[in-house]
Amino acid sequence: MEAEITKTLAKERDDAIQRLNAAMRTRRYQHLVQLLGGWKTTPPFTAAAARKDKTAAKYVKQAKEKADKRLRKADDDVERLHRARKAEKRLRYAAELAEPAEPADKRMKRTARNAKKLQTLLGEHQDAIVTAAFLSTVSAASDGENGESGFTYGVLVANELNRAAEIRESLRN
């Protein structure tokens, strides 16, 4: 079983590296590299960059509202939970960036810490879902060859799906 999983992961990695190398040879990618290089010396700041610190706090508030809304609407939908995780990540980074501008206000630090915890939990959920799908695919592909046990794969998939369900339940509480 371990050999089959390792073989499948190695093939997926090789395929991904080939796609990455092909993408890095495109004109679009070369243009992106040039553009980013230019931003080192001339960052593309907007008018918002010159505004007072209140703008950062306002952005964090909006990011929190969006993250909270996405999490409320997610329910048990895997894709919506993943989008909620990304919103929590944006909230966390915004709060971490705003934190130095708000020395007397510990809300930013607390917001960043809470967003990090939730982002981690939602990340564990996503990992469990992706792992269960991967194990199901490997199990179906092996079809019992080389003494592979469908039962063992089933137990592993069930463990991952149970972990995801536990996380969803903890989010409701």
CYANA upper distance limits for C-alpha pairs under 8 A (distance plus 0.5 A):
  1 MET  CA      5 ILE  CA      6.80
  1 MET  CA    148 GLU  CA      6.13
  1 MET  CA    149 SER  CA      8.11
  2 GLU  CA      6 THR  CA      6.56
  3 ALA  CA      7 LYS  CA      6.47
  4 GLU  CA      8 THR  CA      6.62
  4 GLU  CA    138 VAL  CA      7.88
  4 GLU  CA    142 SER  CA      7.98
  5 ILE  CA      9 LEU  CA      6.61
  5 ILE  CA    138 VAL  CA      7.26
  6 THR  CA     10 ALA  CA      6.55
  7 LYS  CA     11 LYS  CA      6.76
  8 THR  CA     12 GLU  CA      6.73
  8 THR  CA    138 VAL  CA      7.72
  9 LEU  CA     13 ARG  CA      6.53
 10 ALA  CA     14 ASP  CA      6.63
 11 LYS  CA     15 ASP  CA      6.65
 12 GLU  CA     16 ALA  CA      6.60
 13 ARG  CA     17 ILE  CA      6.64
 14 ASP  CA     18 GLN  CA      6.75
 15 ASP  CA     19 ARG  CA      6.81
 16 ALA  CA     20 LEU  CA      6.55
 17 ILE  CA     21 ASN  CA      6.54
 18 GLN  CA     22 ALA  CA      6.69
 19 ARG  CA     23 ALA  CA      6.62
 20 LEU  CA     24 MET  CA      6.64
 21 ASN  CA     25 ARG  CA      7.03
 22 ALA  CA     26 THR  CA      7.45
 23 ALA  CA     29 TYR  CA      7.35
 24 MET  CA     29 TYR  CA      6.10
 24 MET  CA     30 GLN  CA      7.71
 25 ARG  CA     29 TYR  CA      7.41
 25 ARG  CA     30 GLN  CA      7.75
 26 THR  CA     30 GLN  CA      6.97
 27 ARG  CA     31 HIS  CA      6.58
 28 ARG  CA     32 LEU  CA      6.79
 29 TYR  CA     33 VAL  CA      6.78
 30 GLN  CA     34 GLN  CA      6.85
 31 HIS  CA     35 LEU  CA      6.62
 32 LEU  CA     36 LEU  CA      6.62
 33 VAL  CA     37 GLY  CA      6.60
 34 GLN  CA     38 GLY  CA      6.80
 35 LEU  CA     39 TRP  CA      6.98
 36 LEU  CA     40 LYS  CA      7.36
 37 GLY  CA     41 THR  CA      8.25
 38 GLY  CA     42 THR  CA      6.61
 38 GLY  CA     43 PRO  CA      8.08
 39 TRP  CA     43 PRO  CA      4.85
 39 TRP  CA     44 PRO  CA      7.08
 45 PHE  CA     49 ALA  CA      6.48
 46 THR  CA     50 ALA  CA      8.34
 47 ALA  CA     51 ARG  CA      7.64
 48 ALA  CA     55 THR  CA      8.10
 51 ARG  CA     55 THR  CA      7.06
 53 ASP  CA     57 ALA  CA      7.33
 53 ASP  CA     98 ALA  CA      8.32
 53 ASP  CA    101 ALA  CA      6.79
 53 ASP  CA    102 GLU  CA      8.36
 54 LYS  CA     58 LYS  CA      6.57
 55 THR  CA     59 TYR  CA      6.59
 56 ALA  CA     60 VAL  CA      6.72
 56 ALA  CA     94 ALA  CA      8.11
 56 ALA  CA     98 ALA  CA      6.07
 57 ALA  CA     61 LYS  CA      6.70
 57 ALA  CA     95 ALA  CA      8.41
 57 ALA  CA     98 ALA  CA      7.08
 58 LYS  CA     62 GLN  CA      6.76
 59 TYR  CA     63 ALA  CA      6.56
 59 TYR  CA     94 ALA  CA      7.91
 60 VAL  CA     64 LYS  CA      6.54
 60 VAL  CA     91 LEU  CA      6.76
 60 VAL  CA     94 ALA  CA      6.26
 60 VAL  CA     95 ALA  CA      6.34
 60 VAL  CA     98 ALA  CA      8.22
 61 LYS  CA     65 GLU  CA      6.74
 62 GLN  CA     66 LYS  CA      6.69
 63 ALA  CA     67 ALA  CA      6.57
 63 ALA  CA     87 ALA  CA      7.72
 63 ALA  CA     90 ARG  CA      7.51
 63 ALA  CA     91 LEU  CA      5.67
 63 ALA  CA     94 ALA  CA      8.28
 64 LYS  CA     68 ASP  CA      6.48
 64 LYS  CA     88 GLU  CA      8.12
 64 LYS  CA     91 LEU  CA      6.38
 65 GLU  CA     69 LYS  CA      6.55
 66 LYS  CA     70 ARG  CA      6.64
 66 LYS  CA     87 ALA  CA      7.48
 67 ALA  CA     71 LEU  CA      6.69
 67 ALA  CA     84 ALA  CA      6.40
 67 ALA  CA     85 ARG  CA      8.47
 67 ALA  CA     87 ALA  CA      5.37
 67 ALA  CA     88 GLU  CA      5.99
 67 ALA  CA     91 LEU  CA      7.64
 68 ASP  CA     72 ARG  CA      6.64
 68 ASP  CA     84 ALA  CA      8.42
 69 LYS  CA     73 LYS  CA      6.69
 70 ARG  CA     74 ALA  CA      6.46
 70 ARG  CA     80 ARG  CA      7.61
 70 ARG  CA     81 LEU  CA      8.20
 70 ARG  CA     83 ARG  CA      7.68
 70 ARG  CA     84 ALA  CA      5.58
 70 ARG  CA     87 ALA  CA      8.07
 71 LEU  CA     75 ASP  CA      7.83
 71 LEU  CA     80 ARG  CA      8.16
 71 LEU  CA     81 LEU  CA      7.08
 71 LEU  CA     84 ALA  CA      5.72
 73 LYS  CA     80 ARG  CA      8.06
 74 ALA  CA     78 VAL  CA      8.22
 74 ALA  CA     80 ARG  CA      5.26
 74 ALA  CA     81 LEU  CA      5.81
 74 ALA  CA     84 ALA  CA      7.76
 75 ASP  CA     80 ARG  CA      8.38
 75 ASP  CA     81 LEU  CA      8.09
 75 ASP  CA    168 ARG  CA      8.40
 76 ASP  CA     81 LEU  CA      7.87
 76 ASP  CA    168 ARG  CA      7.12
 77 ASP  CA     81 LEU  CA      6.64
 78 VAL  CA     82 HIS  CA      6.75
 78 VAL  CA    126 GLN  CA      8.15
 78 VAL  CA    129 ILE  CA      8.45
 79 GLU  CA     83 ARG  CA      6.81
 80 ARG  CA     84 ALA  CA      6.60
 81 LEU  CA     85 ARG  CA      6.73
 81 LEU  CA    122 LEU  CA      7.46
 82 HIS  CA     86 LYS  CA      6.97
 82 HIS  CA    122 LEU  CA      7.48
 82 HIS  CA    123 GLY  CA      8.28
 82 HIS  CA    126 GLN  CA      7.08
 83 ARG  CA     87 ALA  CA      6.77
 84 ALA  CA     88 GLU  CA      6.68
 84 ALA  CA    122 LEU  CA      8.42
 85 ARG  CA     89 LYS  CA      6.72
 85 ARG  CA    118 LEU  CA      8.02
 85 ARG  CA    119 GLN  CA      5.74
 85 ARG  CA    122 LEU  CA      6.04
 85 ARG  CA    123 GLY  CA      7.32
 86 LYS  CA     90 ARG  CA      6.85
 86 LYS  CA    119 GLN  CA      8.10
 87 ALA  CA     91 LEU  CA      6.69
 88 GLU  CA     92 ARG  CA      6.54
 88 GLU  CA    115 ALA  CA      5.94
 88 GLU  CA    116 LYS  CA      7.86
 88 GLU  CA    118 LEU  CA      7.52
 88 GLU  CA    119 GLN  CA      6.09
 89 LYS  CA     93 TYR  CA      6.75
 89 LYS  CA    115 ALA  CA      7.41
 89 LYS  CA    116 LYS  CA      7.59
 89 LYS  CA    119 GLN  CA      6.55
 90 ARG  CA     94 ALA  CA      6.56
 91 LEU  CA     95 ALA  CA      6.58
 91 LEU  CA    112 ALA  CA      7.65
 91 LEU  CA    115 ALA  CA      7.11
 92 ARG  CA     96 GLU  CA      6.62
 92 ARG  CA    111 THR  CA      7.51
 92 ARG  CA    112 ALA  CA      4.96
 92 ARG  CA    113 ARG  CA      7.88
 92 ARG  CA    115 ALA  CA      5.68
 92 ARG  CA    116 LYS  CA      6.56
 93 TYR  CA     97 LEU  CA      6.63
 93 TYR  CA    112 ALA  CA      7.64
 94 ALA  CA     98 ALA  CA      6.61
 94 ALA  CA    112 ALA  CA      8.48
 95 ALA  CA     99 GLU  CA      6.36
 95 ALA  CA    108 MET  CA      5.66
 95 ALA  CA    109 LYS  CA      7.37
 95 ALA  CA    111 THR  CA      6.92
 95 ALA  CA    112 ALA  CA      5.70
 96 GLU  CA    100 PRO  CA      8.26
 96 GLU  CA    108 MET  CA      7.46
 96 GLU  CA    109 LYS  CA      7.36
 96 GLU  CA    112 ALA  CA      6.37
 97 LEU  CA    101 ALA  CA      8.49
 98 ALA  CA    102 GLU  CA      7.09
 98 ALA  CA    108 MET  CA      7.34
 99 GLU  CA    103 PRO  CA      7.33
 99 GLU  CA    106 LYS  CA      8.39
 99 GLU  CA    108 MET  CA      5.76
 99 GLU  CA    109 LYS  CA      6.62
102 GLU  CA    106 LYS  CA      8.02
102 GLU  CA    108 MET  CA      7.88
106 LYS  CA    110 ARG  CA      6.82
107 ARG  CA    111 THR  CA      6.37
108 MET  CA    112 ALA  CA      6.54
109 LYS  CA    113 ARG  CA      6.64
110 ARG  CA    114 ASN  CA      6.55
111 THR  CA    115 ALA  CA      6.50
112 ALA  CA    116 LYS  CA      6.55
113 ARG  CA    117 LYS  CA      6.88
114 ASN  CA    118 LEU  CA      6.81
115 ALA  CA    119 GLN  CA      6.35
116 LYS  CA    120 THR  CA      6.54
117 LYS  CA    121 LEU  CA      6.77
118 LEU  CA    122 LEU  CA      6.59
119 GLN  CA    123 GLY  CA      6.45
120 THR  CA    124 GLU  CA      6.72
121 LEU  CA    125 HIS  CA      6.88
121 LEU  CA    167 ILE  CA      7.61
122 LEU  CA    126 GLN  CA      6.76
122 LEU  CA    167 ILE  CA      8.24
123 GLY  CA    127 ASP  CA      6.60
124 GLU  CA    128 ALA  CA      6.67
124 GLU  CA    164 ALA  CA      8.23
125 HIS  CA    129 ILE  CA      6.84
125 HIS  CA    163 ARG  CA      7.84
125 HIS  CA    164 ALA  CA      5.42
125 HIS  CA    167 ILE  CA      6.82
125 HIS  CA    168 ARG  CA      8.28
126 GLN  CA    130 VAL  CA      6.62
126 GLN  CA    164 ALA  CA      8.22
127 ASP  CA    131 THR  CA      6.42
128 ALA  CA    132 ALA  CA      6.57
128 ALA  CA    160 GLU  CA      5.41
128 ALA  CA    161 LEU  CA      7.01
128 ALA  CA    163 ARG  CA      7.18
128 ALA  CA    164 ALA  CA      6.28
129 ILE  CA    133 ALA  CA      6.81
129 ILE  CA    160 GLU  CA      7.28
129 ILE  CA    161 LEU  CA      7.04
129 ILE  CA    164 ALA  CA      7.12
130 VAL  CA    134 PHE  CA      6.62
131 THR  CA    135 LEU  CA      6.58
131 THR  CA    157 VAL  CA      8.16
131 THR  CA    160 GLU  CA      7.39
132 ALA  CA    136 SER  CA      6.64
132 ALA  CA    156 LEU  CA      8.01
132 ALA  CA    157 VAL  CA      5.22
132 ALA  CA    158 ALA  CA      8.12
132 ALA  CA    160 GLU  CA      6.10
132 ALA  CA    161 LEU  CA      6.99
133 ALA  CA    137 THR  CA      6.75
133 ALA  CA    157 VAL  CA      8.21
134 PHE  CA    138 VAL  CA      6.74
135 LEU  CA    139 SER  CA      6.47
135 LEU  CA    153 TYR  CA      7.03
135 LEU  CA    156 LEU  CA      8.01
135 LEU  CA    157 VAL  CA      6.81
136 SER  CA    140 ALA  CA      6.63
136 SER  CA    153 TYR  CA      7.67
136 SER  CA    154 GLY  CA      8.28
136 SER  CA    157 VAL  CA      7.30
137 THR  CA    141 ALA  CA      6.64
138 VAL  CA    142 SER  CA      6.57
139 SER  CA    143 ASP  CA      6.84
139 SER  CA    144 GLY  CA      8.33
139 SER  CA    150 GLY  CA      6.82
139 SER  CA    153 TYR  CA      6.64
142 SER  CA    148 GLU  CA      7.45
143 ASP  CA    148 GLU  CA      8.06
143 ASP  CA    150 GLY  CA      8.14
144 GLY  CA    148 GLU  CA      5.18
144 GLY  CA    149 SER  CA      6.55
144 GLY  CA    150 GLY  CA      7.12
149 SER  CA    153 TYR  CA      7.03
150 GLY  CA    154 GLY  CA      6.50
151 PHE  CA    155 VAL  CA      6.75
152 THR  CA    156 LEU  CA      6.79
153 TYR  CA    157 VAL  CA      6.59
154 GLY  CA    158 ALA  CA      6.52
155 VAL  CA    159 ASN  CA      6.64
156 LEU  CA    160 GLU  CA      6.93
157 VAL  CA    161 LEU  CA      6.69
158 ALA  CA    162 ASN  CA      6.43
159 ASN  CA    163 ARG  CA      6.68
160 GLU  CA    164 ALA  CA      6.80
161 LEU  CA    165 ALA  CA      6.69
162 ASN  CA    166 GLU  CA      6.62
163 ARG  CA    167 ILE  CA      6.80
164 ALA  CA    168 ARG  CA      6.80
165 ALA  CA    169 GLU  CA      6.64
166 GLU  CA    170 SER  CA      6.69
167 ILE  CA    171 LEU  CA      6.81
168 ARG  CA    172 ARG  CA      7.12
169 GLU  CA    173 ASN  CA      7.30
